[in-house]
Amino acid sequence: MYRIECTAEFDRWLNRVPNRPVRFSIIRRIRAIAREGHLLGDWKQVANGVFELRFRDEARHRVYLARRGYRLVLLLGGAGRIRGADAVRAAHLWRRWKKLHGNRIF
């Protein structure tokens, strides 16, 4: 079971998702991952320690996250076909998070 932490960037993105049912499906999947203890559904690793969860909705939403011990860190969200810049930004946020919280495993 994971403990969920969010960056401010992720919180802002999630609150701006206009389609309420899509927003709830994103939250539901993140909670399922936290409960089950492993990544579920369509996902891939995009950087060192950063994973991309892909959603099959109209806007093709994505959530970038990382795992550290028993923490699931939600870094950033995105939508659309262009995802390279989002993956780079998520990797930067992950490096920054590790710098602030240390490289230790919780």
Biotite code that builds the C-alpha atoms (Angstrom):
import biotite.structure as struc

atoms = struc.array([
    struc.Atom([0.000, 0.000, 0.000], chain_id="A", res_id=1, res_name="MET", atom_name="CA", element="C"),
    struc.Atom([1.342, 3.411, -0.990], chain_id="A", res_id=2, res_name="TYR", atom_name="CA", element="C"),
    struc.Atom([0.927, 6.757, 0.673], chain_id="A", res_id=3, res_name="ARG", atom_name="CA", element="C"),
    struc.Atom([0.012, 9.381, -1.948], chain_id="A", res_id=4, res_name="ILE", atom_name="CA", element="C"),
    struc.Atom([1.777, 12.734, -2.177], chain_id="A", res_id=5, res_name="GLU", atom_name="CA", element="C"),
    struc.Atom([1.121, 15.409, -4.808], chain_id="A", res_id=6, res_name="CYS", atom_name="CA", element="C"),
    struc.Atom([3.134, 18.284, -6.140], chain_id="A", res_id=7, res_name="THR", atom_name="CA", element="C"),
    struc.Atom([1.471, 21.676, -6.447], chain_id="A", res_id=8, res_name="ALA", atom_name="CA", element="C"),
    struc.Atom([1.740, 21.326, -10.236], chain_id="A", res_id=9, res_name="GLU", atom_name="CA", element="C"),
    struc.Atom([-0.268, 18.104, -10.160], chain_id="A", res_id=10, res_name="PHE", atom_name="CA", element="C"),
    struc.Atom([-2.946, 19.600, -7.893], chain_id="A", res_id=11, res_name="ASP", atom_name="CA", element="C"),
    struc.Atom([-3.349, 22.599, -10.211], chain_id="A", res_id=12, res_name="ARG", atom_name="CA", element="C"),
    struc.Atom([-3.600, 20.348, -13.268], chain_id="A", res_id=13, res_name="TRP", atom_name="CA", element="C"),
    struc.Atom([-6.154, 17.988, -11.702], chain_id="A", res_id=14, res_name="LEU", atom_name="CA", element="C"),
    struc.Atom([-8.366, 20.869, -10.587], chain_id="A", res_id=15, res_name="ASN", atom_name="CA", element="C"),
    struc.Atom([-8.359, 22.202, -14.162], chain_id="A", res_id=16, res_name="ARG", atom_name="CA", element="C"),
    struc.Atom([-9.539, 18.930, -15.755], chain_id="A", res_id=17, res_name="VAL", atom_name="CA", element="C"),
    struc.Atom([-12.913, 20.157, -17.021], chain_id="A", res_id=18, res_name="PRO", atom_name="CA", element="C"),
    struc.Atom([-14.663, 16.806, -17.394], chain_id="A", res_id=19, res_name="ASN", atom_name="CA", element="C"),
    struc.Atom([-15.745, 15.719, -13.920], chain_id="A", res_id=20, res_name="ARG", atom_name="CA", element="C"),
    struc.Atom([-16.203, 11.981, -14.716], chain_id="A", res_id=21, res_name="PRO", atom_name="CA", element="C"),
    struc.Atom([-12.698, 11.900, -16.239], chain_id="A", res_id=22, res_name="VAL", atom_name="CA", element="C"),
    struc.Atom([-11.281, 13.618, -13.160], chain_id="A", res_id=23, res_name="ARG", atom_name="CA", element="C"),
    struc.Atom([-12.925, 10.991, -10.940], chain_id="A", res_id=24, res_name="PHE", atom_name="CA", element="C"),
    struc.Atom([-11.617, 8.135, -13.116], chain_id="A", res_id=25, res_name="SER", atom_name="CA", element="C"),
    struc.Atom([-8.086, 9.536, -12.717], chain_id="A", res_id=26, res_name="ILE", atom_name="CA", element="C"),
    struc.Atom([-8.510, 9.733, -8.933], chain_id="A", res_id=27, res_name="ILE", atom_name="CA", element="C"),
    struc.Atom([-10.038, 6.245, -8.814], chain_id="A", res_id=28, res_name="ARG", atom_name="CA", element="C"),
    struc.Atom([-7.094, 4.714, -10.698], chain_id="A", res_id=29, res_name="ARG", atom_name="CA", element="C"),
    struc.Atom([-4.514, 6.464, -8.498], chain_id="A", res_id=30, res_name="ILE", atom_name="CA", element="C"),
    struc.Atom([-6.284, 5.198, -5.379], chain_id="A", res_id=31, res_name="ARG", atom_name="CA", element="C"),
    struc.Atom([-6.361, 1.670, -6.811], chain_id="A", res_id=32, res_name="ALA", atom_name="CA", element="C"),
    struc.Atom([-2.609, 1.816, -7.456], chain_id="A", res_id=33, res_name="ILE", atom_name="CA", element="C"),
    struc.Atom([-2.001, 3.049, -3.916], chain_id="A", res_id=34, res_name="ALA", atom_name="CA", element="C"),
    struc.Atom([-4.201, 0.293, -2.496], chain_id="A", res_id=35, res_name="ARG", atom_name="CA", element="C"),
    struc.Atom([-2.849, -2.573, -4.654], chain_id="A", res_id=36, res_name="GLU", atom_name="CA", element="C"),
    struc.Atom([0.806, -1.565, -4.361], chain_id="A", res_id=37, res_name="GLY", atom_name="CA", element="C"),
    struc.Atom([1.652, -1.806, -8.075], chain_id="A", res_id=38, res_name="HIS", atom_name="CA", element="C"),
    struc.Atom([0.965, 0.080, -11.296], chain_id="A", res_id=39, res_name="LEU", atom_name="CA", element="C"),
    struc.Atom([-2.300, -0.869, -12.974], chain_id="A", res_id=40, res_name="LEU", atom_name="CA", element="C"),
    struc.Atom([-3.486, -0.420, -16.535], chain_id="A", res_id=41, res_name="GLY", atom_name="CA", element="C"),
    struc.Atom([-1.653, 1.300, -19.375], chain_id="A", res_id=42, res_name="ASP", atom_name="CA", element="C"),
    struc.Atom([1.674, 2.741, -18.180], chain_id="A", res_id=43, res_name="TRP", atom_name="CA", element="C"),
    struc.Atom([5.335, 2.994, -19.104], chain_id="A", res_id=44, res_name="LYS", atom_name="CA", element="C"),
    struc.Atom([8.565, 4.324, -17.664], chain_id="A", res_id=45, res_name="GLN", atom_name="CA", element="C"),
    struc.Atom([9.536, 7.629, -19.328], chain_id="A", res_id=46, res_name="VAL", atom_name="CA", element="C"),
    struc.Atom([12.574, 8.675, -17.290], chain_id="A", res_id=47, res_name="ALA", atom_name="CA", element="C"),
    struc.Atom([14.729, 7.436, -14.455], chain_id="A", res_id=48, res_name="ASN", atom_name="CA", element="C"),
    struc.Atom([12.126, 6.602, -11.811], chain_id="A", res_id=49, res_name="GLY", atom_name="CA", element="C"),
    struc.Atom([9.276, 8.486, -13.541], chain_id="A", res_id=50, res_name="VAL", atom_name="CA", element="C"),
    struc.Atom([6.254, 6.629, -14.908], chain_id="A", res_id=51, res_name="PHE", atom_name="CA", element="C"),
    struc.Atom([3.477, 7.752, -17.221], chain_id="A", res_id=52, res_name="GLU", atom_name="CA", element="C"),
    struc.Atom([-0.067, 6.488, -16.645], chain_id="A", res_id=53, res_name="LEU", atom_name="CA", element="C"),
    struc.Atom([-2.107, 6.735, -19.818], chain_id="A", res_id=54, res_name="ARG", atom_name="CA", element="C"),
    struc.Atom([-5.878, 7.117, -19.896], chain_id="A", res_id=55, res_name="PHE", atom_name="CA", element="C"),
    struc.Atom([-8.036, 6.170, -22.877], chain_id="A", res_id=56, res_name="ARG", atom_name="CA", element="C"),
    struc.Atom([-10.367, 9.165, -22.764], chain_id="A", res_id=57, res_name="ASP", atom_name="CA", element="C"),
    struc.Atom([-10.991, 11.707, -25.529], chain_id="A", res_id=58, res_name="GLU", atom_name="CA", element="C"),
    struc.Atom([-8.290, 14.097, -24.349], chain_id="A", res_id=59, res_name="ALA", atom_name="CA", element="C"),
    struc.Atom([-5.764, 11.288, -23.747], chain_id="A", res_id=60, res_name="ARG", atom_name="CA", element="C"),
    struc.Atom([-4.914, 12.389, -20.223], chain_id="A", res_id=61, res_name="HIS", atom_name="CA", element="C"),
    struc.Atom([-1.671, 11.290, -18.643], chain_id="A", res_id=62, res_name="ARG", atom_name="CA", element="C"),
    struc.Atom([-0.360, 11.316, -15.080], chain_id="A", res_id=63, res_name="VAL", atom_name="CA", element="C"),
    struc.Atom([3.359, 11.348, -14.327], chain_id="A", res_id=64, res_name="TYR", atom_name="CA", element="C"),
    struc.Atom([4.374, 9.794, -11.034], chain_id="A", res_id=65, res_name="LEU", atom_name="CA", element="C"),
    struc.Atom([7.296, 8.298, -9.177], chain_id="A", res_id=66, res_name="ALA", atom_name="CA", element="C"),
    struc.Atom([7.653, 5.815, -6.344], chain_id="A", res_id=67, res_name="ARG", atom_name="CA", element="C"),
    struc.Atom([9.941, 6.118, -3.366], chain_id="A", res_id=68, res_name="ARG", atom_name="CA", element="C"),
    struc.Atom([9.614, 3.369, -0.795], chain_id="A", res_id=69, res_name="GLY", atom_name="CA", element="C"),
    struc.Atom([5.970, 3.410, 0.245], chain_id="A", res_id=70, res_name="TYR", atom_name="CA", element="C"),
    struc.Atom([5.274, 6.816, -1.248], chain_id="A", res_id=71, res_name="ARG", atom_name="CA", element="C"),
    struc.Atom([3.586, 7.437, -4.573], chain_id="A", res_id=72, res_name="LEU", atom_name="CA", element="C"),
    struc.Atom([4.511, 10.965, -5.693], chain_id="A", res_id=73, res_name="VAL", atom_name="CA", element="C"),
    struc.Atom([2.148, 12.474, -8.268], chain_id="A", res_id=74, res_name="LEU", atom_name="CA", element="C"),
    struc.Atom([4.321, 14.889, -10.220], chain_id="A", res_id=75, res_name="LEU", atom_name="CA", element="C"),
    struc.Atom([2.392, 16.285, -13.162], chain_id="A", res_id=76, res_name="LEU", atom_name="CA", element="C"),
    struc.Atom([-0.549, 15.702, -15.456], chain_id="A", res_id=77, res_name="GLY", atom_name="CA", element="C"),
    struc.Atom([-1.039, 16.307, -19.136], chain_id="A", res_id=78, res_name="GLY", atom_name="CA", element="C"),
    struc.Atom([-3.284, 15.708, -22.120], chain_id="A", res_id=79, res_name="ALA", atom_name="CA", element="C"),
    struc.Atom([-2.979, 15.482, -25.877], chain_id="A", res_id=80, res_name="GLY", atom_name="CA", element="C"),
    struc.Atom([-0.538, 13.819, -28.191], chain_id="A", res_id=81, res_name="ARG", atom_name="CA", element="C"),
    struc.Atom([2.555, 15.864, -27.339], chain_id="A", res_id=82, res_name="ILE", atom_name="CA", element="C"),
    struc.Atom([4.048, 14.323, -24.249], chain_id="A", res_id=83, res_name="ARG", atom_name="CA", element="C"),
    struc.Atom([7.813, 14.721, -24.552], chain_id="A", res_id=84, res_name="GLY", atom_name="CA", element="C"),
    struc.Atom([7.865, 18.108, -22.830], chain_id="A", res_id=85, res_name="ALA", atom_name="CA", element="C"),
    struc.Atom([5.613, 16.802, -20.037], chain_id="A", res_id=86, res_name="ASP", atom_name="CA", element="C"),
    struc.Atom([7.941, 13.841, -19.451], chain_id="A", res_id=87, res_name="ALA", atom_name="CA", element="C"),
    struc.Atom([10.968, 16.160, -19.266], chain_id="A", res_id=88, res_name="VAL", atom_name="CA", element="C"),
    struc.Atom([9.129, 18.449, -16.843], chain_id="A", res_id=89, res_name="ARG", atom_name="CA", element="C"),
    struc.Atom([8.082, 15.466, -14.697], chain_id="A", res_id=90, res_name="ALA", atom_name="CA", element="C"),
    struc.Atom([11.685, 14.218, -14.560], chain_id="A", res_id=91, res_name="ALA", atom_name="CA", element="C"),
    struc.Atom([12.772, 17.707, -13.433], chain_id="A", res_id=92, res_name="HIS", atom_name="CA", element="C"),
    struc.Atom([10.077, 17.755, -10.746], chain_id="A", res_id=93, res_name="LEU", atom_name="CA", element="C"),
    struc.Atom([11.206, 14.310, -9.546], chain_id="A", res_id=94, res_name="TRP", atom_name="CA", element="C"),
    struc.Atom([14.839, 15.437, -9.252], chain_id="A", res_id=95, res_name="ARG", atom_name="CA", element="C"),
    struc.Atom([13.671, 18.518, -7.339], chain_id="A", res_id=96, res_name="ARG", atom_name="CA", element="C"),
    struc.Atom([11.467, 16.413, -5.033], chain_id="A", res_id=97, res_name="TRP", atom_name="CA", element="C"),
    struc.Atom([14.373, 14.055, -4.248], chain_id="A", res_id=98, res_name="LYS", atom_name="CA", element="C"),
    struc.Atom([16.627, 17.023, -3.541], chain_id="A", res_id=99, res_name="LYS", atom_name="CA", element="C"),
    struc.Atom([14.107, 18.495, -1.083], chain_id="A", res_id=100, res_name="LEU", atom_name="CA", element="C"),
    struc.Atom([13.229, 15.193, 0.620], chain_id="A", res_id=101, res_name="HIS", atom_name="CA", element="C"),
    struc.Atom([16.551, 13.422, 0.324], chain_id="A", res_id=102, res_name="GLY", atom_name="CA", element="C"),
    struc.Atom([17.313, 10.265, -1.552], chain_id="A", res_id=103, res_name="ASN", atom_name="CA", element="C"),
    struc.Atom([16.327, 8.029, 1.329], chain_id="A", res_id=104, res_name="ARG", atom_name="CA", element="C"),
    struc.Atom([13.676, 5.360, 1.026], chain_id="A", res_id=105, res_name="ILE", atom_name="CA", element="C"),
    struc.Atom([10.704, 5.729, 3.365], chain_id="A", res_id=106, res_name="PHE", atom_name="CA", element="C"),
])
